[in-house]
Amino acid sequence: MTPRNKIIFFSLLGFCIGLLFLAFQNNIIIIRNPFARHLLQEQPGVEKKKVKLFYWHHDKWNNEEVDIIWAANKAQTLKYLIDSWLTLMDEEHLMEKKTSLQAVVLGSSENDIFLSFDRNPLSREGTIFEKWMWLEGLLKTIRDNDLKVQSIRFLVHHQDMYDTHLDFSNPWPSIGFLPNYSKGS
């Protein structure tokens, strides 16, 4: 093999390996361990369930019914529910930027929860009413899906959420603060 042919051969080999690596990184190629069947087995207490996601838009409550995984673990179920709700808020353009839920932690009584987001989901320029109704939508979604939560602590990167208009230094009751808007859909 001449030096030129070696260079061409190794360049093509590197290019093909690079394409395979890129396809693997973008989940175009999925490699699965055939001996890891225990990972695919159904877990007890896990089921698919229809839930309603509530949000305030155009001066009225709206809701959308979606399927989520309902786990025996309350924190996991809350994570699935809130992730679905955040996706809906993003699709409806009710948030400035896509926000993710980092963690859901249950308090000692399991009726108090801590929700930690990757960024503040509330718009800096939003009115107090818009922010409040955004939060009320989340509270209504949790409450109306019968998750038996009494209070919710809102965090950003595991620190108290900060907003110039609303106070997050104390937990929010799941019943919310706007009973005239919280009733009915």
Secondary structure, DSSP 8 states (H G I E B T S, - for coil): --HHHHHHHHHHHHHHHHHHHHHHHTTSS----TT-GGGTS--TT-EEEEEEEEEEETTEEEEEEEEEEE-SSHHHHHHHHHHHHHHHHHHTT-SSS---EEEEEE-TTSSEEEEEESS--S-SSS-HHHHHHHHHHHHHHHHHTT----EEEEEETTEE---SSS--SS-EETT-S-HHHHS--
